[in-house]
Amino acid sequence: MDVRRTIGWNLRRLRVDRGLSQERLALEAEIDRSYVGRVERGRENVTVATLEALARVLSVNVSELFADVDSNGGRPPSLRSGRKRKVI
């Protein structure tokens, strides 16, 4: 797997683990939502500054975005669609 796809895979895995939508991640990292989608699909060459912004929002070290991917693990899952329920 090439580096762009590895970053995208790890970005999606970390984002879903934290329950963040692409829109929320993009908003907090101050980047465009469609850019996050392209990064997750491995279609963008990401700058170091963007990697730092994404890692900051995800509360991880930038190196975690480069972690080896277990190709037998399957694709990271999607978030459940729709709005989250309010906790009262």
Buried (B, 14 or more C-beta within 10 A) or exposed (E): EEEBBBBBBBBBBBBBEBEBBBEBBBBBBEBEEEBBBBBBEBEBEBEEEBBEBBBEBBEBEBEBBEBEBEEEEEEBEEBEEEEEEEEE
